[in-house]
Amino acid sequence: MDSPPPLPLWRSDPTPAVLPWPDLLAGAAAATRRLIAAHSRHFLALSSLLLLPLSLLLLSLPAPFLPAVSPSVSLRSTPSAAPIPLLALAAAAALLYLAAFAAAAASAHAGFFGRPVKLLASLLSAPASLLRLLVTALPAAPLLLLPLLPLPFPLTAGLAVLGLLLLVPFWSLAGAAAVVESSACLPPLRQSCRLLNGARLAALSAFLVFGAGIGVTLWGFGGVAAETYDASAGWAGMAPVVVKAVVGTAVLVVLMLYGMVTNVVLYMHCRALHGELTGEIYNEFANSYVFLPFDEGKDRHVVSVVTVWP
């Protein structure tokens, strides 16, 4: 029986491959762990420059969902005459998060293909990617206005969480698409919605895992700036606040870093399921030809495509 012709190298299969979402999520988690372990110093430096200030800022913000608990002995400093508006702090935290995501996504994409991961290159690519992320996030901007509504905080928080849960199965990969594909606004949103066809439960599960972890961390360690301590007790009075800030910051940095890299890795896995990585892999390794002593005169760009037909 004649064998069929090989499939075109650049063909993108419109029907994604079927892969159970637990396997997809487990594969993305394993690839994320290997990627961060292979470039541990790079991601440590990136976290120290971007995620560490962001974590300190998030932990210092007042947490309205926390009960007002005061230590038995405390000394509260005099409040500032001109406090920084809460909205300005929230905007600064959002910009820091997007900048960190842009740098981490560029590093994860380079590391995914085995390219050299350079800190300076990742940081220099962040400003342009930050603008694309801001434009892409505009359709979800109404969620940021929910805390301004004259409603009880539990209700506004519940509406925000519900909105995120509805958007995640469709738009959660838009940020990675905006950074990797250098696009903005509607194309990343459409790309995310298309890639998540068949992988919505994996994206939602990843969001719930990291979102719950970050939420619990902010609930348990948040409001560090509002903590009070007994100044007369010296280090013994300051130790609980310092330990709370250090532990909370470390946990928050790790969760955000792994969440960002997992998002990019899941984006790459979804592209592979849709048959979109064949061309990129070919371009990446087309020049990786190993010359032998008798290879003089051969064309290094000749690629043989071997198909196995059952």
Residue pairs with C-beta under 8 A, 6 or more apart in sequence:
3 307
3 309
4 309
6 305
6 306
6 307
7 307
9 278
9 279
9 282
9 303
9 305
10 278
10 279
11 275
11 278
12 274
12 275
12 276
13 274
13 275
16 197
16 198
16 199
16 270
16 273
16 274
16 275
17 273
17 274
17 275
18 198
19 198
19 199
19 273
21 199
21 200
21 201
21 202
21 205
22 202
24 199
24 202
24 266
24 269
24 273
25 202
25 205
25 206
25 266
27 269
28 202
28 206
28 262
28 265
28 266
28 269
29 262
31 112
31 265
31 269
32 258
32 261
32 262
32 265
35 108
35 111
35 112
35 261
35 265
36 43
36 257
36 258
36 261
38 111
39 107
39 111
39 117
42 107
42 117
42 118
42 119
42 122
43 104
43 107
43 257
43 261
45 119
46 100
46 103
46 104
46 107
46 119
46 122
46 123
46 257
47 253
47 257
49 123
50 96
50 99
50 100
50 103
51 100
51 252
51 253
51 256
51 257
52 249
52 253
53 96
54 93
54 96
54 97
54 100
54 256
55 248
55 249
55 252
55 253
55 256
56 245
56 249
57 89
57 92
57 93
57 96
58 93
58 218
58 222
58 252
59 218
59 221
59 222
59 223
59 224
59 225
59 245
59 248
59 249
59 252
60 223
60 224
60 225
61 86
61 89
61 90
61 93
61 222
61 223
61 225
62 86
62 223
62 225
62 226
63 218
63 219
63 222
63 223
64 153
65 153
65 154
65 157
65 219
66 219
66 222
66 223
70 228
71 228
71 229
71 230
73 230
73 233
73 237
74 228
74 229
74 230
75 228
75 229
75 230
75 231
75 232
76 228
94 144
95 130
97 256
98 130
98 133
98 134
98 137
99 126
99 127
99 130
100 256
100 260
101 133
101 175
101 179
101 260
101 263
102 125
102 126
102 129
102 130
102 133
102 179
103 122
103 123
103 125
103 126
103 129
104 122
104 257
104 260
104 261
104 264
105 129
105 175
105 176
105 179
105 180
105 260
105 263
105 264
106 121
106 122
106 125
106 126
106 129
106 179
107 117
107 122
108 260
108 261
108 264
108 265
109 179
109 180
109 264
109 268
110 116
110 117
110 121
110 122
111 117
112 264
112 265
112 268
113 280
113 281
113 284
115 284
128 182
129 178
129 179
131 184
132 178
132 179
132 182
132 183
132 184
132 188
133 175
133 178
133 179
135 184
135 185
136 174
136 175
136 178
136 184
136 185
136 188
136 189
137 175
138 185
139 171
139 189
140 163
140 167
140 171
142 163
143 160
143 163
143 164
146 156
146 159
146 160
146 163
147 153
147 156
147 160
149 156
164 207
164 211
165 204
165 207
168 203
168 204
168 207
169 196
169 200
169 201
169 203
169 204
170 189
170 192
170 193
170 196
170 200
171 189
171 192
171 193
172 192
172 196
172 203
172 204
172 206
172 207
172 263
173 191
173 192
173 195
173 196
173 203
173 263
173 266
173 267
173 270
174 188
174 189
174 191
174 192
175 188
175 263
176 192
176 263
176 264
176 266
176 267
177 183
177 187
177 188
177 191
177 192
177 195
177 267
178 184
178 188
179 264
180 264
180 267
181 187
181 188
181 191
183 191
194 274
195 267
195 270
195 271
195 274
196 203
196 270
198 273
199 266
199 270
199 273
202 266
203 266
206 259
206 262
206 263
206 266
210 255
210 256
210 258
210 259
210 262
213 251
213 255
214 252
214 255
214 256
214 259
217 248
217 251
217 252
217 255
218 252
220 248
221 244
221 245
221 247
221 248
221 249
221 251
221 252
222 248
224 241
224 244
224 245
224 248
227 240
227 241
227 244
229 237
229 238
229 240
229 241
230 237
231 237
268 277
271 277
282 303
286 301
286 303
287 300
287 301
289 300
289 301
291 300
